[in-house]
Amino acid sequence: MLNKTQLIGHLGRDPELRQTKDGSAVANLSVATSERWLDQSGQRQERTEWHRVVLFGRPAEIAGQYLTKGALVYLEGRLQTRQWQDQSGQERVSTEIVAERMKMLGGKGLNGTAKTADGAADVAPFDDALPF
């Protein structure tokens, strides 16, 4: 089975960085993706979706160090649903993206290419001016 998610979006706030009990870094991100289209009357419409994203280890450290609210980022990972009880005893459910790859799209590294958090090969720059 395949469980893969890819996003290119903007951070809605600065990353929330914390440590696990064993000292590993964890970063929580809030990422916005937007869809734009023309409706039947020719009016431009836009819908924004907000995504919860979690990073672990070195990618989390990099996110905490370099990303800020508004940063454009590419994320690749898998969907995961968690269940827990809140302080009032109510059952809660949350679906989030566990990112295994992160790429900062807003800045350039020393060699003129965008930085990746996992050392994977760089992808071609994203061009928002789609022909359709």
Secondary structure, 3 states (H helix, E strand, C coil): CCCCEEEEEEECCCCEEEECCCCCEEEEEEEEEEEEEECCCCCEEEEEEEEEEEEECHHHHHHHHHCCCCCEEEEEEEEEEEEEECCCCCEEEEEEEEEEEEEECCCCCCCCCCCECCCCCCCCCCCCCCCC
